[in-house]
Amino acid sequence: QVQLTESGPGLVHPSETLSLTCTVSGFSLTGYSVYWVRQPSGKGLEWMGRMRYNGDTSYNSALKSRLSISRDTSKNQVFLKMNSLQTDDTGTYYCTRGGMGGDYWGQGVMVTVSS
Amino acid sequence: DIQVTQSPSSLLASLGERVTITCQTSQSISNNLNWYQQKPGQAPMLLIYYATSLQTGVPSRFSGQFSGRSFTLTITSLEPEDIANYFCLQHYSAPQTFGGGTKLELK
């Protein structure tokens, strides 16, 4: 059974760094890409970037300067780090499996950027 | 980036009614578009992939079609459990981009 579970702090202070973890089960990170998607509060969905099955990464150019995605295949985890957070980064963050463009999604983790 | 325009943004429909939601892309993406359903507090669920293929386990009342840059999701006969938000996603090129979503409610 394919599952993705996002975890991380619910509250981040402005200018700090967000660190999120996507823990997967039911598939291998060397067989599928994992994407990060977010939905800022009151806005639409935004594709942030991906960890490809072969370890390559790519990022949305709008976020590239602040974003880093990595993984630990032995722990079945993909990591997102985004720095210089501002209040408009508040929203729900999802990880998705890249099969067929995004076949399974986690439930998401709500992140609030506030002092 | 490829723009995806989804309409309508909200929709009132009756049980048993035929419902259609549309996504239009700013450039050709072949059939690289998916449809998802999302209910409050739940993960999005893939309904249709590559524009017309029904994901395993999804009821056959859901279907997808496309012509050129216009993509449609159809529910042939609305059931109570279909009340949800729906959105499309183009995965032809990075960054993937999403439609703005459609909130489907009961009339």
Chai-1 contact restraints between the chains, C-beta under 6 A:
chainA,res_idxA,chainB,res_idxB,connection_type,confidence,min_distance_angstrom,max_distance_angstrom,comment,restraint_id
A,G44,B,F98,contact,1.0,0.0,6.0,A-B,restraint_1
A,G44,B,G100,contact,1.0,0.0,6.0,A-B,restraint_2
A,L45,B,F98,contact,1.0,0.0,6.0,A-B,restraint_3
A,W47,B,P95,contact,1.0,0.0,6.0,A-B,restraint_4
A,W47,B,Q96,contact,1.0,0.0,6.0,A-B,restraint_5
A,S58,B,A94,contact,1.0,0.0,6.0,A-B,restraint_6
A,N60,B,P95,contact,1.0,0.0,6.0,A-B,restraint_7
A,M100,B,Y49,contact,1.0,0.0,6.0,A-B,restraint_8
A,G101,B,N34,contact,1.0,0.0,6.0,A-B,restraint_9
A,G101,B,H91,contact,1.0,0.0,6.0,A-B,restraint_10
A,D103,B,L46,contact,1.0,0.0,6.0,A-B,restraint_11
A,W105,B,A43,contact,1.0,0.0,6.0,A-B,restraint_12
A,W105,B,P44,contact,1.0,0.0,6.0,A-B,restraint_13
A,G106,B,A43,contact,1.0,0.0,6.0,A-B,restraint_14
A,Q107,B,A43,contact,1.0,0.0,6.0,A-B,restraint_15
